Amino acid sequence: MKSKLMILGVAAGFLFLLSGCSYEQSDTTMANTTTAQIGNQTNVSINSKSQQENYKSLNATHTMMVDGQTLKFKTNYGIEKRLTNNWYFTVPSTIELGINPLTNIKGLSYQVNALYADVSILSKYTKYNGVRQDSFSTNYGQLKNGGIDVDNNHGYNMPFQVEGINENETSVTVINGYGSSDTERITEKDLRENAYGGRLRVVWTLLVTDQNSGKQYSQTIQDSIGLPYKHSTED
């Protein structure tokens, strides 16, 4: 009998520890996990090239060395003005993804080979931190040159249609466990009480082609962009 009670006690303690892990600190902040924030006045500018004037954008410049040449690319990420400093997790939205080469070197051409992007929750609690709101992936490796051609005058732009978290069954299951999403729907208030905002992660795979030799070089650009729902440099 004592052994059974001991086993039950250990099991109960183990379950208590597991439940406590949901709100374990993750040491994640908006400042130390993103390289920039859409919503910070020092980084945000109106994207005059966008066909939709209700968008704001953040630009980042990336420098790389390819076959002894210094190349520069500009990435661009835009969101609706209404979402600046006010990101919503449960409402569908659109993020503009773009890239342009800034250097024009004779004999070299550039292609976008693949693009991956996702939006996840940034939270100080492990239960919420990293839960994916939505993701997007496309690959152009089947094309003749291995990708979409880009140059100084013709960049690449792609809208990322981000689902709301209640529409994303996987995210609801991760947060709620295996409870029914019909009876345990996540609300915006629930998430905002436990999160700093969202994080947009983007991975660009580029091909640089030497037109003279036919050689192709693969390069990767990664960006991590904060989508705060309140201004914060410390959170």
Secondary structure as GFF3:
##gff-version 3
##sequence-region A 1 235
A	DSSP	alpha_helix	2	21	.	.	.	ID=ss1
A	DSSP	alpha_helix	30	33	.	.	.	ID=ss2
A	DSSP	beta_strand	36	37	.	.	.	ID=ss3
A	DSSP	beta_strand	45	46	.	.	.	ID=ss4
A	DSSP	beta_strand	55	66	.	.	.	ID=ss5
A	DSSP	beta_strand	69	80	.	.	.	ID=ss6
A	DSSP	three_ten_helix	81	83	.	.	.	ID=ss7
A	DSSP	beta_strand	93	101	.	.	.	ID=ss8
A	DSSP	beta_strand	108	122	.	.	.	ID=ss9
A	DSSP	beta_strand	132	139	.	.	.	ID=ss10
A	DSSP	beta_strand	148	150	.	.	.	ID=ss11
A	DSSP	beta_strand	156	162	.	.	.	ID=ss12
A	DSSP	alpha_helix	169	176	.	.	.	ID=ss13
A	DSSP	alpha_helix	188	192	.	.	.	ID=ss14
A	DSSP	beta_strand	197	210	.	.	.	ID=ss15
A	DSSP	beta_strand	216	228	.	.	.	ID=ss16
###
